Amino acid sequence: MKRLLLNIGFGNVVASHRVVAIVTPGSAPVKRLKDYAKKTGKLVIAIDLNPLSRTAQTADVTIVDNVVRAVPNILAAVKELKKLDRSELNGIVGRFDNQRNLAETLLFLRDRLTALAKGD
């Protein structure tokens, strides 16, 4: 079986068999994808520039960033997480709160925009 590589920018590629779905901004299938993921024991991870979008709000894990910047960071994190045993990984997943993550992101954005407005 031939494996395809998807170019995600800046010389980075990801194996196509690792991609579950690529959701375009104009569509709204995230809730269906999340329902399917829940039935199959998977998580929906969204990369979105807008922490207030339906995609960001619905996903189990939202990464507020550009996909070209986010994917290399995700791959680096995966290398580190591979060193942990299953119980440690389950603990990390169990403690993660996407709504808190999004709230902290919004606070960071507020503070950064305030500093920029003041010329800091």
N, C-alpha and C positions, 0 to 999 in steps of 0.2 A: 504494500500500500504506500503510495506516494504522499508524503507530508508536505503541506504548503506552509510557507511562512508569510505572515502579514506584516508589512512595513508599517510601523507606528511612528516613524519620524526620527530624525537625527541619528540614522544608522541603527536604530533599534528594531528588532523583529520579535514576533511572538508566534509560536506554533499554532496553526489554525485549529488543531484538534483540542487545544486548551481553551478556546473561546466558546462560551455557551451562547452568548447573544451579543449583538451590537445593536443598541437601541438608538435610533435617530432622535434628535430633539423634538421633531414635529409629531412623533407618535406617542401613544400613552399605554404601552403594554406592560409597564413595570409591575402593576398590581397582579396581572395574570402570571407574569414571570415569578413574582414573589410567592404566589399561591402554589405554583408548580415546584419551586425550590423548597418550600416548606414540606410538601408531600414527599420529596425525594431526599430530604435531609441536607439541603445545600443552602447557601446564603446568597443574597443578591448584593453585589458590591457595585456601586455606581461611582463614576468619576464625572463630576459636574462642576462647572464654574459657578453655578448659582445655588447657594445653600437653601434658598427658599423655593426651589422648583419642586414639582410633584415627584419627579424622579428622586431627588435628594431626600425628600420627606418620606418616601415610601420604602427606599432601600434599607437593607439591614445594616450596611456599612456604606457611608458616603465619604468619598475623598473629594474635597473641594479644591480642584486644581484643573489644569489643562492635561489632557491625556498624554501628550508627548512628554511632559515633565513627570507625571505621576507614575507611568508604567515602569521606568527604570528604578524608581524608589520602591515600588511594590516588589519588583524582582529582587532587589537587595534585601528587603524585609523578609521575603520568603526564604532566602538562603539562611538567614538567622533563625527563623521559626522552625526550619527543618531540623535544627539541633535539639528541639524540645520534644519531650514525650507527649503522648496523646492526652494524658490528664492535664498537663500544663497548658496545652493548646485549647482544650475544652474550657479551662478556667478563664483564659483570656477572652474567648468568644462569649462565655457566660457573663462576664463582667462588663463587656462593651455595651454602651448605651448610645445609640446613634442620635437620639434627640439631644442628649447632653453634648455630644460631639458637635452637632450643628449649632447649638446655642453658644458654645465656646468659640466656634468659628465666627459667628456673627459678632460676638463681643470683640474678638481680635480685629475683625474688619472695621468695626466702629472706631476702635482706638487708633487704628492705623490711618483711617480717613481723617479723623480729628487731628492727628499729628501732621498729616500732609496739609490740611487746611490752615494750620497755624504756621506752616513753613518749617516744621521740624525735620 
